[in-house]
């Protein structure tokens, strides 16, 4: 807590939207975390049946309810302000990070199409969560046409447009529910929709994040979105989607996009007109949140899935990278995004699959096993492979099982497979000439699962720093909120804001690799790569 008197404190608030909940974090301008609160979405992940109608959803569907985003944000902000013990008028700025690509169709006034009674019972009118995998055929078409036309934007994405991205989900709706597509006035990311609700205004001025557009929407500052000619080649009706159904202005994270509207200010307990930053992808917010303001630091934001973010001074073509965006994370750098599609959720799946009540006993059993899980091996593609193969259709596997193996063997094998996948990403970046000099872990997993971090350090053979803040993305969002406040916050640069607002986070834990484990994992990693090559080639 700051030593300043409560009424003299100025603070920013960061809203961190995850898959199941939203967290609000109040941070003063010296980096002291004053209060936090979280609130779970009432509908959670909508993966089994559609609200209201009870219609069973296909296996690849993952939806959300937009009302949850507003209601949970209000509850979280109220709780965080109360915990901080300050007044809402002392908040100088609001920052927002959001899962991506979570996106939705809306009417021109911002009403989500699923909240229009005409479309409430139509599953394609609902927001598609980032992990929605219904657009496999559409993703294939988008990639096929781009390769045939030798579209230059492919180089920014490692040669592959991802299944979870913006345009595949738009095309899926067009081809599967044309009436929904026709009724849509605005296609947009959920993070942009939420910020639009915070600041209000006409659709033509809605603030779209350059981070979300650059990494998930195939946009660049130099070239804009894909051309109408390319989109028409994908589907003739898609030709004018950018000009007709994607209005708004593109704004970088940290820029002020407007002031908080009175209705939401009153509900949240904040002052009307409080500056609001453009949104940022949740994982990307973790970079400023751990104080990484220089090139070469690989920030591992580890949760349900993992995104590994890196700033570099040069742009290099890297096969399978999820995106390379100039100024995409911090100004002055090329921001590289890589990631793994199933991490924390895969570990929880193993827990449930093996009938365990919690992770404690499972982790204790896994920790007693040697590297290699006594012969049990795993390929961790339980939600597809993001980097480097960018193929959501791939599936995972366990091999080497005998009747002597127990739940701890499967769990440790899953942890090890996740670490092998991470090393593959690191090797790929370095092979393409992108420097990786430090590793900083953030997010829920590194703090709650020290065994996982140790295995990662042993597999890559390097030290991993675990940042002390358990709220890396939320802290990063708060920093962006402070930047949106401009002179009221008093920062003169992004670097100054990052430095000042992460200075009080505490002592960093350094996890050193164990020599014998490093040697053992070197050969196990090669076996993982060989099996991954075989499996991705479709060999039995």
FIVODO-946569 format. One record per residue: x, y, z of N, C-alpha, C, O, CB in turn; residue in three letters. Coordinates in steps of 0.05 Angstrom, whole numbers, plus 5000, padded with zeros to 4 digits. Glycine has a CB too. Layout:
<pts>
XYZXYZXYZXYZXYZALA ...
</pts>
This chain:
<pts>
501749765000500050005000501750255000503850265014498150005024UNK 501050454985502550694984502450845011500550815026501450884962UNK 504650995017504751145042503251405040502851545060507651195050UNK 502351485016500851725012498151705027497151485031500351784982UNK 496951935035494351925046492351835025492651885002493552205057UNK 490251685034488451565015487351754994487151674971486151435029UNK 486651995001485352174982487352294963486552404942483952394997UNK 489952284969491952394950492852194929494252264910494352484966UNK 492051944932492951734914491551764887489151794885492451454926UNK 493151734866492051704839492651424830494851314835493251914819UNK 490751294817491051014809489750964782488151124773489950834831UNK 490550744770489250654746488050384751488750244770491250634722UNK 486150304735484850044738485149884713484749984691481850074746UNK 485949634716486149454693484049234694483749114715488949324692UNK 482649194672480648984670481848754653482548804630477949084658UNK 482048524665483348294651481148084646480247944665485648174669UNK 480248064621478147874614479347604606480947584587476447984591UNK 478647394621479547124615477246964603475247064594480546994639UNK 477746704602475746524590473346484607471146434597477046254584UNK 473646494634471546434652470646674669468546664682472346214670UNK 472346884671471747094689473247354681474847344662472547014718UNK 472747564695474247814691475347904718474047884739472448034679UNK 477748004718479048104742479548404739480348494718481747954747UNK 479048554761479648834761481948874781481848774804477149004769UNK 483949034773486249084790486749384792486949524772488848944780UNK 486749494816487349774821490249804829491149684848485449894844UNK 491649974814494550014818495150314819494250464802496249874795UNK 496650394840497350684840499650724820500750534809498150774868UNK 500350974816502251044795505150984802506951014786502051334788UNK 505550884827508150784835508250474834510250354842508850874863UNK 506150354824506150064821505049904844505149664844508849974815UNK 504050044865502949894888500149784880498449934872502750074913UNK 499849524883497249404877495449444902495849324923497549104870UNK 493449614899491849704921489449524926488649484949490849984917UNK 488349404906485949234910485349094884485849184862483649404919UNK 484048854887483248704864480748554871480048504894485448504856UNK 479348474850476948314853476348174826477048284805474448484862UNK 475147944827474447814802471547724804470447694826476347574797UNK 470347674781467647574780467347384757468147434735465647814777UNK 466147154763465846944743463447004725461347114734465446674756UNK 463746944699461546984681459246794687459646554692462446934652UNK 456846904688454446744696454146504677453346284687451946914695UNK 454646534652454246314632456846174626456845974612453146424607UNK 459146264637461746134632462346104603461746284587461745864646UNK 463345874596463745804568461245654559460345464571466345624563UNK 460045754537457545624527458445414507458945484483455545834515UNK 458745164515459844964498458044724495458544544478462544864508UNK 455944704510454144474509451444534496450544394478453744364536UNK 450144744506447444814495447045114495448345254510445244674511UNK 445345204476444845484473442945594494440945464499443645544445UNK 443645814508441845924528439045984516438846074494443046184540UNK 437045924532434345984523433045754508430945654516434346224505UNK 434345664487433145454470433945174479432444974475433845484441UNK 436245144491437244884499438344724476439044484479435144724512UNK 438644844452439644704429442444604435444244744444439744884404UNK 442944344429445544224433447544344413446844364389445443924431UNK 449844424422451844544404453744334393454344134407453444764419UNK 454744374369456744184358459244184375459744374390457344264329UNK 460843974373463243944390465244174388466644234407464643694384UNK 465444294364467444504360466544784369468044974366468244514331UNK 464144804379463045074386463945154414464044994432460045074384UNK 464545414417465145534443464145824441465345984427468245514450UNK 462045884456460846144454460946284481461646154501457846124444UNK 460146544482459846684507457446864506456346914484462446844514UNK 456646964529454347144531455347434536456747474556452447064554UNK 454747624518455947894521454948034546456448204556455248054497UNK 452647964556451748094581453548024604453848184623448848014587UNK 454747794603456547704625458947904626459847964648457547424620UNK 459947994603462248164603461748424618463348514634463148224574UNK 459448544613458648794627458148744656459248874674456248924613UNK 456448554662455548504690457948424707458248524730453448284691UNK 459748254697462048164713464048394716465348414737463347924701UNK 464348554695466248784698465248984719466949084734466548924671UNK 462649034719461549214740462149104768463049254785458549254735UNK 461548854772461948734798464948734806465648794829460948444799UNK 466648674787469548664793470648944799472248974818471048544769UNK 469849144784470749414789469849504817471349614832469849604767UNK 467249464823466249544849467849404871468649534891463349464852UNK 468449144868469949004889472749104891473849124914469948714882UNK 474049154869476849244870477149524882478949574897478049254842UNK 475249704876475249974888474849954918476250094933473150154875UNK 472949784926472449754955474949644969475649734990470049564959UNK 476249444956478649324968480949524970482549514988479449074952UNK 481049704950483249894950482850114971484750244979483450024922UNK 480350164979479850364999480150644989480750825005481650325022UNK 479750684963479850954952477251014938475550844934482250984932UNK 476951264930474551344916474751294886476951304875473851634921UNK 472551244873472551204844473551444829474551414806469851134834UNK 473351684840474351924827477351944827478452124814473052164839UNK 478651764841481651764842482851584820485251574817482651674869UNK 481151444805482051294782482351474759480451604749479951064776UNK 484851494749485451674727485151554699484951694679488251784730UNK 485051284698484851164672484050874675484550744695487451184656UNK 482750764653481850484653483150354629483050454606478750474651UNK 484350114633485449954612484049684611483149584631488549914616UNK 483949574587482449324583484149134566485149194545479749384568UNK 484448884577485548674560483348454558481648424575488148554572UNK 483348314535481148134529482247894514484247914499478948274512UNK 480947664517481647424501481247484472479447634464479947174510UNK 482847364455482747414426483647164411485547034419484547664419UNK 482247094390480147254377477347154387476246954377480347224346UNK 476347294407473547264415472047494400472847724403473147284446UNK 469947424385468747634368465747584365464747374372470147634340UNK 464447794355461547774354460447954331461748134322460347864380UNK 457947884323456448054304454648244321453548154341454847884284UNK 454348494312452748684326451148854307451748864283454448864344UNK 449148994317447649194302449249454303451149484318444849224313UNK 448349654288449749904286449850054312451650214316448450074265UNK 447950004330447950144356449449994377449550084400445050194365UNK 450849774369452449624388451049384401452249234415453449804409UNK 448449354395447049134407448048864395447948834371443949154402UNK 449048684411449848424401447548284387445248294397451048244423UNK 448048164365445848044349444347834365441947794362446947924323UNK 445747694383444447484399442447604419440747454430446447314413UNK 442647864424440747994443438448124428436848264440442248194459UNK 438348084402436048164386434247914385435147704378436848264356UNK 431647944393429947714395429647564369428947324370427147804404UNK 430147684346430047544321432147334318431847134304430247744298UNK 434447364333436647184329437647054354439646914354438947344317UNK 436147084376437046964401437346664400438946544414435147044423UNK 435746534383435846244381437646144359437545904352433146144376UNK 439146324346441046244325443846244335444946444343440746444301UNK 445046004336447645974348449846144335451746224348448545684348UNK 449646194309451646354296451446654302453246804294451546314266UNK 449346734316449047014324450447074350450647304358446147084326UNK 451446864363452646904390455646954387456846874367452146654407UNK 456847094407459747134406461246864406460646684421460647304430UNK 463246854388464946614387467346654404468946844400465746554357UNK 467646484424469946494441472546434426472446314404469646294465UNK 474746524436477346484422477746194414478846134392479646574439UNK 476846004431477345714426475345584409475445344405477545574453UNK 473445734398471445624379472945524354474545664342469345844371UNK 472445274347473845144325471945054303472444844291475544914336UNK 469845204298467845114278468545194250467245104231465245234285UNK 470745344246471345454219473645314205475245434192471945754222UNK 473745054208476044904196476044924166478144994154475844604204UNK 473744874153473644884124474145174114475545214094470944784113UNK 473145364128473545644121476445734124477445884107471745824137UNK 477745634144480545694148482245574125484145704115481545594175UNK 481545334117483045214095482645384070484645424055481944924090UNK 480245474065479745644041481245904042482445984022476745694038UNK 481346034065482746284068485746244063486946414049482246404096UNK 486846034073489645984068490245904039492145994028490645764087UNK 488545734028488845644001488945873981490645883964486745443993UNK 486946043983486746273965489146463969490246573949484146423969UNK 489946503994492246683999494746573987496346733976492546724029UNK 495146313988497546193976497446203946499446263933497845903985UNK 495046153934494746163905495346443895496546473873491946083897UNK 494546653910494946923901497647043911498247273905492647093912UNK 499046883926501646973938501247243953502647433949503747013915UNK 499247233971498647473986500947544005501847374020495947444002UNK 501847794005504147864021503647854051505547824067505048144014UNK 501147884060500647874088501247604101501647594125497747944094UNK 501447394085502047134097504747124111505146974130501946924075UNK 506647284101509347274113509247374142510947294159511247454097UNK 507347544149507247654176506147434196506447474220505447894177UNK 504947224185503747024202504946754198503646544201500747014197UNK 507446744191508846494188507746314167508146074167508846354214UNK 506346434148505246274125502546144130501645994113507146074117UNK 501346184154498846054160496946244175497746364195499345794177UNK 494546264166492446414180491046214198490345994190490446544160UNK 490646284224489746104244486746054245485246224237490646194270UNK 486045824254483245734256481745914275479245954272483145444266UNK 483046024295481546174316481246474309480346624325483046144343UNK 482146554285482346834279479646954269477646814267484446884259UNK 479847214263477447374257475947294231473647224232478247664255UNK 477447304209476047254183475046964180472946934168477947324161UNK 476446764190475246494188472546484202470646344193477046294200UNK 472246614225469746604240467546764225465246694226470146714268UNK 468346984213466347134197465346964173463046944168467547404186UNK 467246844159466646674136464846434144463046354130469146584122UNK 465446324167463846104177460846184179459146034171464846004204UNK 460346424190457646514193456346564166454046494162457546774210UNK 457846684148456846744121455946484108453846474095458946884104UNK 457546274110456946034096454945854110453645684097459545874091UNK 454745874136453045694151450345834160448445694165454445604176UNK 450346094161447946234170447846514157448346714169447846264202UNK 447346504131447546754115445646974125446347204123446846694086UNK 443346904136441547104146442747254170442347494173438846974155UNK 444347114186445847254208447847444197448147674206447147044227UNK 449347354177451347524164450047774152451047994156452947374142UNK 447847734139446447964126445448164146445448404142444147864109UNK 444548064169443448244190445548384206444948574221441648084209UNK 448048294204450248414219451148674207451748694184452648224220UNK 451048884224452049144215455049174222456549314208450449374229UNK 455849054244458549084254459748824263458648694281458649294277UNK 461948734250463548514260465848634276467248804267464548324237UNK 466248534301468348644317469248444339467748264347467548904329UNK 471648494348472748344371471248414396470248644399475848404374UNK 471048224414469548274439470948494456469548654469469448014456UNK 473648504455475048714470474348984459473949174475477948674469UNK 474149014433473349264421470449334427469749564432473749264390UNK 468649134427465849174434465649274462464149464468464248924430UNK 467149154481466949244509467949524512466649684526468549054527UNK 470149594500471149874502469150064489468750284499473949894488UNK 467949984467465850144454463550204473462550424474464750004428UNK 462850004489460650044508461650234530459950394541459749774521UNK 464150224537465250404558465150694549464550874566468050324565UNK 465750754524466051034515463751134498463551374494468651064500UNK 462050944488459751034472460551134445462851104436458251244487UNK 458651254432459251374405458051214383457150984386462151404402UNK 458151334359457151214335459050984326461450984332456851424313UNK 457850794311459450564302461850654284463950524284457750374286UNK 461450874270463550964252466051054268468251064256462651194235UNK 465751104294467951194310468750994331470351054349467251454324UNK 467650744330468350554350471350494350472450474328466650294347UNK 472550474373475550434374476350144371475749974388476650544400UNK 477650084349478649814344481649804351483149984344478249724314UNK 482449604366485149574375487049494352486449294339485349374398UNK 489149634348491149554328492449284336493349134319493249764325UNK 492549234363493648974372491948744363492848554350493948974403UNK 489348764368487548554361487348524330487248304319484748604373UNK 487148754317486948754288489448644275489348494255486349024277UNK 491748714286494348624274494848334277495848204259496548784286UNK 494248224301494847944306492647754298493247524291495447914335UNK 490147834298487947654293486347734269484647574259486247634317UNK 486647974259484948074237486448124211485348244192483648324245UNK 489048034209490548054184490848344175490948394151489147894162UNK 491048534194491248814188494148904194495548794211489348984206UNK 495049094178497649224184497449524180495749614164499949104167UNK 499149674193499149964191499750054162498750254153501050094210UNK 501349894148502149974121500049894100499550044082504749844114UNK 498849654103497149554082494249534089492549474072498049284075UNK 493549584115490749554123489849264124491549084128488949714104UNK 487349214120486248944120486748814092487548954074483248944126UNK 486348554090486548434063484748574043482648684050485748134065UNK 485648574018484248723997481548603991481048363996485948723972UNK 479748763980477148663972477348453949475748273947475348903962UNK 479448473933479848283912480448003924479447803915482148373893UNK 482248003944482847753957480347633971479647403968485047783978UNK 478947803986476547714000474347613981473047423987475447934018UNK 474147743958472147653938472947383927471247213920471947853915UNK 475547333924476447073915475846853935475446623928479447083909UNK 475846923961475146733981472146673980471346443980475846844009UNK 470546883978467646863976466647123965467147333977466246784003UNK 465247123942464447383929462947563949463247803947462747323906UNK 461347453967459847623985461547744007460547924021457547453997UNK 463947644009465747754030467347994020468748124035467747534039UNK 466948063994468648263982468648533997470748654000467748313953UNK 466348624006466048884018465648874048464649064060463849034005UNK 466448654060465948634089467448844105466348944125466748354099UNK 469848924096471349124111469949394109469649534130474249144101UNK 469249474085468049744082465249754092464349974100468149814052UNK 463749534091460949544098460249444126458249534138459349384078UNK 461949264137461249144163463449164184463249034204460448854158UNK 465449324178467649354198468349644202470649724198470149194189UNK 466349814210466950094214468650144238469049964254464250244217UNK 469650384241471150464265473850574259474650604235471450224282UNK 475250644280477950764278479950574292479250454312478051044290UNK 482250554281484250374292486050524311487250734304485950244269UNK 486250424336487650574357489550384372488850154378485550684377UNK 491950474377493950304391493350294421492350484432496750414387UNK 493950064433493650044463495150264477497450334469494549764473UNK 493950374497495150594512494250864503494551064517498150584509UNK 492950884479491851134470489051174482487650974486491751144439UNK 488351414487485751474499483651474476483951624457485751754514UNK 481651314479479551294458476951424466475051424451479051004451UNK 476851534490474551674499474251664529475951554543472051554486UNK 472051784539471551784568469351594575467551544559470952064577UNK 469351504599467351314609464551434609464151654620468051214637UNK 462651304596459951404594458651404622459251234639458251244574UNK 456851604627455651624654454251374664454351314688453651854654UNK 452851234647451251004656453050794668452550694690449650884633UNK 455250724654457050524665458850634687459550494706458850414642UNK 459450894686461051014707459450994733460550934754461651314701UNK 456851044732455151034756455050744767455150704791452351134750UNK 454750554749454550274758457250174770457250024789453850084734UNK 459450264758462050174768463050324792464850234806464050194746UNK 461950564797462950734818465350894811466950974828463650564842UNK 465650954785467851124775466651394765464251424764469350974752UNK 468451574759467651834750467051824720468551714705469752044756UNK 464851944713464151974684466452124670467452324681461452114680UNK 467152034646469252174631472052064637473952154625469152464637UNK 472351874656474951754661476151644635474851494621474751534683UNK 478651724628479851624603479951324601480551184621482551744600UNK 479451224577479550934572481450884550481451024529476650824565UNK 483150674553485050604533483850414512481850274519487550464545UNK 484850414488484250204469484949934481486849914497485650254442UNK 483549724473483949464484486549344475487849434456481649274476UNK 487449134489489748984481489148684486487448624503492349074497UNK 490348504471489948224476491048154503493148254512491348054454UNK 489647974517490347914545493247834548494647934566488547694556UNK 494247654532497047564535498947794529501047814543497647334516UNK 498347964510500148184503500448384526502448504529499148324478UNK 498248414541498348594564500348494585501348654601495648614577UNK 500948244585502948134604505748234599507348214618502847834602UNK 506348334576509048434570509648684587511548674602509448484540UNK 508148894584508649124602508149044631509349154650506949364595UNK 506248854636505648784663507948654679507948664703503348594663UNK 509848534665512148424679514648604676516848524682512848144668UNK 514148844667516349044665518249004642520449104642517949034690UNK 517448844622519148794599518849014578516949014563518548514586UNK 520749194577520549414559522849414539523349614525520549674574UNK 524349194537526649174519526448934501524748764505529349164535UNK 528048924480528048704461529248454474530948474491529448784435UNK 528348224463529647974471528447824494529347604500532448014476UNK 526547944508525347824531522847664522520947784513524648034553UNK 522947404526520647234519518847214543519547094563521546954509UNK 516547344541514647344564512647124560511147114540513147624565UNK 512646934579510946704577508446744594508446724618512546444587UNK 506246814581503746854594502246594594501046514574502047084581UNK 502146464617501346184619498746154635498646224658503546014631UNK 496646054622494146014635492645784621493845574617492446264634UNK 490145824615488545624601490045534576490345294570485745724594UNK 490845724560492745684539495245854545495245984565491545754510UNK 497245844528499546014533500146184508500046084485502045844540UNK 500846434513501946604492504646684500505146774523500046854486UNK 506546664482509346734488510046984470510146964446511246494482UNK 510447204483510747464470513647554471515047524491508947664482UNK 514547674449517347764447517448024431516348044409519147554434UNK 518848224441519548464425522248434413524148334426519348714443UNK 522448504388525048494374525548744358523648894352525148244355UNK 528048804352528749044337528349014307528249214293531549124343UNK 528248764298528048714269525748524263524848374280530648604258UNK 524748544239522648354230523948134214525248174194520548504213UNK 523447884224524447644210522147464204520247444219526547504228UNK 522247334181520147144175520546884191522746764190520047084144UNK 518546804206518646574223516346394217514046464222518746654253UNK 516846154206514545974199512945904224514045834245515645714186UNK 510245924221508545844243508146044265506745984284509545594254UNK 509446274264509046474284506146574282505046594260511046714281UNK 504946644304502146724304501747014295499547104289500946694332UNK 503947164293503747434283506147594289507447564310501247574295UNK 506847774270509047964274507848244267507148294244511547904256UNK 507648414287506248664284508048894294508948894317503548674299UNK 508549084276510149314284508549474305506249544300510849494259UNK 509849534327508649674350506249524361504449644373507749954341UNK 506149264356503849104365503749064395501549024405503848844351UNK 505949064408505949034438506849294451505449394468507848794446UNK 509249394443510249644453511349804430512349684411512349604475UNK 511150064431512150234409515150204405516650174424511550524414UNK 515950204379518850194373519849914368522249884361520350314394UNK 518149704371519049434368517249284349514949364344519249284395UNK 518249064338516548874324515748664345517348534358518048734300UNK 513148644349512148454369511548184357509948164338509648574382UNK 512847974367512447704358510547564377510847574401515147554355UNK 508547434366506747264383506946974374506746904351503847364380UNK 507446804394507246514390505546404412504746554430510146384390UNK 504746154410503046054431502545754430503145624410500546204432UNK 501345654451500445374453497445374460496645514479502145224475UNK 495945224445493045234446491845104471489645174479491845124422UNK 493244914483492244774506494444744527496444604522491044494499UNK 494144874550496144854571494644794597494244564604497845114573UNK 493845004611492344954636489844794633489144634650491645224649UNK 488344844611485944684607486544394601484944214608484244804584UNK 488844344588489644064583490443924609489743684613492044054563UNK 491744064627492443944653489943884669489743674682494344134669UNK 488044064668485544024682483943794670482643634684483844274683UNK 484143764644482843534630484043274640482643084645483143564600UNK 486743264643488043014653487042964682486542734689491143044652UNK 486843174698485843134725483143014725482542824740485843404740UNK 481343124709478543024709478442744697477042564706476743214692UNK 480042704676480142444663480942214682479941994680481942444638UNK 482842284700483842084718482342074745483141934763486842134723UNK 480242234747478542224771479742354796479042274818477841944777UNK 481542544792482842674816481142904825479943054808485642764809UNK 481042954851479443174862480843444859479543644854478743124891UNK 483443444862484943694860487743634850488543414845485043844888UNK 489243854847491843824835494043754855496143664847492644084820UNK 493543794880495743764900496943474900499343444897494743834927UNK 495143284903496143004904497242924877499242774876493842814912UNK 496043024856497042954829499843074824501542934813495043074807UNK 500243314833502843444830504943304847507243264839502643744838UNK 504243224871506043084889506942824876509342754877504843024916UNK 505042674864505742424851507542464827509442314822503142274842UNK 506942674811508542734788511342824795513242754781507242954771UNK 511642974817514243074825516142844834518542874833513943264848UNK 515042624842516642394850517742234827519542064830515042214868UNK 516742284803517542134780520042264767520442504769515242114759UNK 521642104753524042224739523242344712520942294703526142004735UNK 524942504700524442594673523742364654525042164654526842754662UNK 521642404639520842194621518442034631517441854617523042004615UNK 517542094655515041974666515041674664512941544659512642084652UNK 517341554668517641264667516341134642514940934644516341134692UNK 516941264620516141144594513641254582513041204559515840864597UNK 512041414597509641524586510341784571511641964582507541584609UNK 509541804546510142034530507442154520505442024518511941964505UNK 507542414514505142554507505742754484507842864482503942714531UNK 503742784466503743004447501443184456499143084458503442904417UNK 501943434461500143604475498243764457497643994463501743804491UNK 497243644436495543784417492543734423491043664405496243714388UNK 491743754448489043684455487043894447484643854448488843644485UNK 487944134438486244334426487544434400487444664393485744574446UNK 488844244386490344314362493144424369493844444393488844524346UNK 494644494349497344604353497344894342496644934319499544434338UNK 498145084358498245354350501045394337501245354313497845554374UNK 503045484352505745504340507245244345507145134368507345754353UNK 508545134325509145254299507445154276507745254253511945214292UNK 505544974280504144844258501544984251500544954228503544554265UNK 500445144269498045294264495845124251494745184230498645534246UNK 495244904265493244714255491444624278492244464294494644464241UNK 489044734278487244674300485944394297484544304316485044874300UNK 486444264275485243994272486943774283486043544286484843944243UNK 489443834290491243624301490243544329489143704344494143724302UNK 490743294335489843194361492343074376494343014364487642974359UNK 492043054403494242964419494142664424492442524414494243114445UNK 496142574439496142284445497942234470499742394476497242134421UNK 497442004482499241894502500241624492498741474480497841854530UNK 502741564495503841314487505541194510506341344529505641334461UNK 506140944508507840814527506440724553507840654572510040994534UNK 503840724553502340664577502340364583502040204564499440764575UNK 502640294608502340014617500540024641499840234651505039874623UNK 499739784651498039774675499439854700498239874722496839494677UNK 502039894699503539984722503440284725504240394746506439894720UNK 502540424705502540714706500040824720497940694720502740834678UNK 500341054732498141174748497541464738498841554718498741174778UNK 495741594751494941864743497342054742497542224724492841974762UNK 499142024761501442204762503242184738504442374730503142144787UNK 503341944726504941904701503742064678505142194663505141604694UNK 501042044675499842194653500042494657500542644638496842124651UNK 499842574682499942864688502742974682503143174670499142914717UNK 504842834692507542924687508242924657509543104647509642754703UNK 507242714643507742704615506442944600507643044581506642444603UNK 504143024610502843264597504443514603504743684586499943294608UNK 505443544628507143774634509643774617510443984606508043764664UNK 510943544613513343524597512743594568514343724555514643244600UNK 510543494558509843544530509443844525510343954505507343394522UNK 508243974544507844264542510544404541510944604526506144374566UNK 512444314558515144434558516644374531518044554521516844324581UNK 516244134520517444084494516344264473517844364456517043784486UNK 513744304473512544484454513644764456514044904436509544494457UNK 514144854481515345114485518145134475518945324462515245194515UNK 519744924480522444924469522444934439524245064427524044684479UNK 520644804426520444804397520045094388521245174368518044634387UNK 518445244402517945524395520545694398521245844380515745654412UNK 521945654420524445794425526545724403527845904392525645724453UNK 526745474397528645384376527945514350529745604335528645084374UNK 525445524343524545634318525345934316526346024295521545604314UNK 524746084336525446374336528446414332529346574316524546504362UNK 530046264347532946294346534046204319535946334308534346144368UNK 532945994308533845894282533346104260534846114240532445634274UNK 531346274263530646474243531946744249531346944237527646504241UNK 533746744269535246994274533947184293534747424293535947124249UNK 531947104308530547274327531847224355531547004365527447224328UNK 533147424366534547384392532547334415530547474417536247614399UNK 533147124431531647074456533647064478535346874479529946804454UNK 533647254496535747284516534847234544536547164561537047554514UNK 532247264550531247224577528447094575527047124555531147494593UNK 527746964597525146834598523746934624524846894646525346524598UNK 521347044621519847144644517047014642515647054623519647454644UNK 516346874664513746744664511746904680512447024701514046464677UNK 509246904670507147054683504546904680504446704666506947344671UNK 502446994693499846864692499446684716501246664734499646704666UNK 497246544717496546384740498246134743498946074766493746304738UNK 498945994722500345744724503045764738503645604756500645624697UNK 504845954730507445964743507445994773509145894787509046184731UNK 505346134783505146174812503945934827504645884850503546424818UNK 502245784813500845564826502145294820501345094833497945564818UNK 503945284801505045024793508045044789509045054767503744934767UNK 509545054812512445074809513744834795515844864783513745104837UNK 512544604797513544374783513644424753515544344739511944124789UNK 511544544742511444604714513744784706515044744686508744724707UNK 514244994721516345184715519045044715520745104699516345424734UNK 519444874735522044724737522444554712524644544701522144554763UNK 520344414704520544244680521144414656522844334639517944084676UNK 519844644653520444824631523344904631524644894610518645074631UNK 524344984654527145074656529044844649531044884635527845174685UNK 528444594658530144364652530044304622532144224610529244124668UNK 527744324610527544264581528944464564530244384544524544244573UNK 528744714570530144914553533044954562534645074548528645184554UNK 533744864587536444894597537145174604539545244602538344784577UNK 535245344611535845614618534145704642532145584648535345794594UNK 535045924654533646034677530946164669530846294648535346244692UNK 528946114684526346244680525746414704525746324727524046034675UNK 525146664699524346854720521346854723519846884703525447144714UNK 520346814747517546824752516947094764517747164787516546594772UNK 515547264749514947534758513147524783511247374784513647694736UNK 513747694803512247674828509347744826507747634842513547854848UNK 508647914808505747984806504247744795504947634774505348234788UNK 502147674809500347454799498347564779496647414769498947324823UNK 498547814774496547944756497948084733497348314727494748144772UNK 499747944719501348074698499648214677499948454673503047874685UNK 497748074664496048204644494348434656494148644644494248004631UNK 493248394680491648604692493348844698492449074695490248494718UNK 495748804708497649024713498349164687498349414686500148924728UNK 498849004666499449134640497049304631497449514620500048914620UNK 494649204634492249354626492049614642491449824631489749194630UNK 492649604668492649844685494750044675494250284676493149774714UNK 497049944667499150124657498050274632498550514628501749974650UNK 496750124615495550254591493450454598493150654585494450034572UNK 491850394619489950584629491250834638490251054634488250464651UNK 493550814652495051044661496051204637496051454637497350964679UNK 497051064616497951204592495651354579496051574569499151004572UNK 493251244579490951374568490251634583489151824571488451194568UNK 490951644608490451884624492152124617491552344624490751814653UNK 494352074602496052294593497252454616498452334634494452474576UNK 496952714615498252894634497352834663498752884682497753174627UNK 494852744666493852694693495452484707495652484732490952624692UNK 496652294692498352084704501252174706502652084724498151834688UNK 502052354689504752474691506952314678509352384682505352504719UNK 506352114663508451964649509052084622507252174608507651664646UNK 511652084615512552214590513152014568513652084545514852384595UNK 513151754575513751544555512551284565511951244588516751524550UNK 512351104546511450834553513450704572512750574592511050654528UNK 516050734566518150614582517950714611518250554630520850674571UNK 517450974615517351084642514950964657515150894680517051394641UNK 512650944643510250824656510750534664510050454686507850854637UNK 511950384646512450104651514350074675513949914693513549954627UNK 516450234675518450214696517250294723517650144743520850404690UNK 515850514724514750614749512550424760512450374785513550894746UNK 510850324743508550184753509049884757507249734764506250214734UNK 511449794752512249514758514449514780515349294788513149364733UNK 515249744789517549754808516849634835518649544849518350044812UNK 514349644843513549544870512549264870511349174890511549734882UNK 512949114849511748854847512948644866511548464874512048744819UNK 515448684874516648494893519048354881519948424859514548294902UNK 519948144895522348004886521747794866519847634869523747884910UNK 523347784844522947584823524147324832526447314842524247684797UNK 522647104828523646834833525146734808524146744786521346644840UNK 527546634812529146524790529246224793530246114812532046644791UNK 528246084772528245794772530445694754530445734730525445684762UNK 532445574766534845484752534545194741533245034755537345504770UNK 535545144718535444864707537244674723539344764733536144854678UNK 536444424726537944224739539644064719538543964699536144024755UNK 542144054723544043954703543243674693543143634669546843944715UNK 542743484711542143214702539543194687539243054667542143024726UNK 537643354696535043354682535343474654534043384635532943514698UNK 537043684651537443804625538543594605537643584583539444044627UNK 540443434615541643234597539543024589539342944566543943094612UNK 537942934608535842734602533742844583532942704564534542634628UNK 532943094587530843204571531843264542530143284524529843464583UNK 534343294538535343344511534543124492533643174470538443384511UNK 534842874500534142654483531142614482530042534461535442394493UNK 529742664504526842634505525542844486523442784474525742664533UNK 526643074485525643284467525943194438524143244422527143554472UNK 528143074431528542984404526442774397525442764375531342874400UNK 525842594416523742394411521042524407519442444390523642194435UNK 520442734423517942884420517743004392515742984379517743114441UNK 519943124383519943244356519443034334517943084315522543394351UNK 520742804337520442594317517542494316516442454295522342364323UNK 516342454340513642364341511642574331509642514318512842284370UNK 512242824337510643044328510643054297508643104284511543314340UNK 513043024285513243014256511542784244510142824224516142994248UNK 511742564257510242334247507242374249505742314230511042074262UNK 506442474272503542514277502342734259500142704248503042584306UNK 503842954255502843174239502743094209501243214194504543424243UNK 504342894201504342804174502042604169501642514146507042674167UNK 500642534190498342354187499142064187497541894178496942414162UNK 501542004196502441724196501241574220500841694241505541704197UNK 500641324217499441164238501641034255501040894274497540954227UNK 
</pts>
